[in-house]
């Protein structure tokens, strides 16, 4: 099974369209899975003061046509958590967001967004312990590490993962148009980026 992991879309309709078009072109048989921060919360965490909002449009960006593109399973990110914290909307979309899980398993991979540990740090041992592969996002930076040591990679060049504990940050759709193609049966990862050759 091949999986296209995408993360940190932050309600960017145009960039999501570009990434989905590339996935369809290079891996039409891949299952798309989201790694959190599908939506952009318009209330920053420093502005949280206990205020709640009755309308989703007051707390998040949802461009026309965006929600219809989210026809794939996903975990939740910190943006979704903040939206749930401050919204009191009766919109069915809020119910859908509330049903997103914090973690998910896809093949041998554990998916977790990455806001659960300090920013720009690798997942801690309590997350990686015993896991052959941890997939995350959050920092908007494509990277991978083996046993806590960061490794080099080139976009569009597939490589086989070692049997050791590996973490993969899939990068971001917003701003970077990055995603990761993963062949579960062969444990082959390819970091992808729109507009790269």
Secondary structure, 3 states (H helix, E strand, C coil): CEEEEECCCCCCHHHHHHHHHHHHHHCCCCEEEECCCCCEECCCHHHCCCCCECCHHHCEECCCCHHHHCCCEEECCHHHHHHHHHECCCCHHHHHHHCCECEEEECCEEEECCCCCCCCCCCCHHHHCCCCEEEECCCCCEEEEECCEEECCCCCCCEECCCCCEEEEECCCCCCCEEEEEECCCCEEEEEECCCC
